[in-house]
Amino acid sequence: MRIFIILCVLSFFCPKSLGQGFQVKVKATHVVPDRKIYLEWINGRGQAIKVDSMLPNVQKEVNFKGTVIDQGGFYLVNFYDIPNPQKVLLILEGKEMVDVQAEGINLPDKPGTFAVKGNTPNFTFMNQLLLISRELESKVAVWNAEIQKNPAAQERIQKEFSLAQAVTMKKIKDLIPLMGTNLVALWATNFLPPDSEIAILEAVGARFKKERPNHPQVKPFLENLKRLKGVGVGTEAPEIALSQPSGERLALSSLRGKYVLIDFWASWCGPCRRENPNVIKTYARFKDKGFEIYGVSLDQDKSAWLKAIEADKLVWKHVSDLQYWNSVAAQAYQVSAIPMTFMLDKEGKVIAKGLRGEALDQFLTNLFSGK
């Protein structure tokens, strides 16, 4: 369940009756007359399939009209005929009238902004989720700027971030049950770390299985949920044998006899990079007591991976097949969001999942003190 990163503002207007049809009006700033704007449907396997495409009029607008596919679901407004295209997520189940105003492009240092007006509960809850998310994102921007000016503030800021992240997660967890079986509830689970919030995912799955079992988006969600539970506490960790930065392969099983934290991360993952200072301190404290870290990167670019290791001063074991989300390790462990961790005992069995920050430090403290 990968996260769609979207910033939007919602408001409402009175809809006409459309049956199972929809209307999506799009106006974009950075478009040209001979470049089309696309509407795509995302099927249950996560593939984007073109539904319609139109050239913008002189007002830089298009107006898509149609009928939802296969009971409706997730759609994208895509500007991929222009450089650095923007994508806007919509949830269409029929009877929607939607107004999208977008920039159409994502600049290298600034994602394109957009506003969406919709008339269904899916848009109501989507707006609430994104407002919650943006509150944290705005704080992170301020903290990052402060760290650039004052590196000594990093430890304090990391604690502030952890507290703010916990508040954000609580708001999202409190909101999800109110969504019922609107499809936005499936999308909302992308905001949660699946390793530590499996109970919430199960509750969402149970509601949809009971009330909307035949919806095409429900089956893949339930299948993914089953896989997430597959590598659970008490199970034997699947083998991983990937290349280190030197090119030499390192098997996870070669670390038997130590407590091992499998850490799935990537150079492009902001939360992973912000967590690294905590992991460095924990590793320094316990590495001589029989603790090791097996870092699995989901990078595609080897140079970016190596630069992140050096920049963050990560001195433990590192491997990658540079296959992004198609990494064999990520698939074996059903990792669909990062950071993600698995703690293994000396025999290679999973004894904890999703440990980060103070929780990781406390777990190891108890482990090595015999508590």
CORMODA-V656525 format. One record per residue. BURIAL is + if it has 24 or more other C-alpha atoms within 12 Angstrom, else -. Layout:
# CORMODA-V656525
BURIAL
BURIAL
This chain:
# CORMODA-V656525
+
-
-
+
+
+
+
+
+
+
-
-
-
-
-
-
-
-
-
-
+
+
+
+
+
+
+
+
+
+
+
+
-
-
+
+
+
+
+
+
+
+
+
+
-
-
-
-
-
-
+
+
+
+
+
+
-
-
-
+
+
+
+
+
+
+
+
+
+
-
+
+
+
+
+
+
+
+
+
+
+
+
-
-
+
+
+
+
+
+
+
+
+
+
+
+
+
+
+
+
+
+
+
+
+
+
-
-
-
-
-
+
+
+
+
+
+
+
+
+
+
+
+
+
+
+
+
+
+
+
-
+
+
-
-
+
-
-
-
+
-
-
+
-
-
-
-
-
-
-
-
-
-
+
-
-
+
+
-
-
+
+
-
+
+
-
-
+
+
-
+
+
+
-
+
+
+
-
+
+
+
+
+
+
+
+
+
+
+
+
+
+
+
+
+
+
+
+
-
+
+
+
+
+
+
-
+
+
-
-
-
-
-
-
+
+
+
+
-
-
+
+
-
+
+
-
-
+
+
-
+
+
-
-
-
+
+
+
+
+
+
+
+
+
+
-
-
-
-
+
+
+
+
-
+
-
-
+
+
+
+
+
+
+
+
+
+
+
+
-
+
+
+
+
+
+
+
+
+
+
-
+
+
-
-
+
-
-
-
-
+
+
+
+
+
+
+
+
+
-
-
+
-
-
+
+
-
+
+
-
-
-
-
+
-
+
+
+
+
+
+
+
-
+
+
-
+
+
+
+
+
-
+
+
+
+
+
+
+
+
+
+
+
+
+
+
-
+
+
+
+
+
+
+
+
+
+
-
-
+
+
-
+
+
-
-
-
-
-
-
-
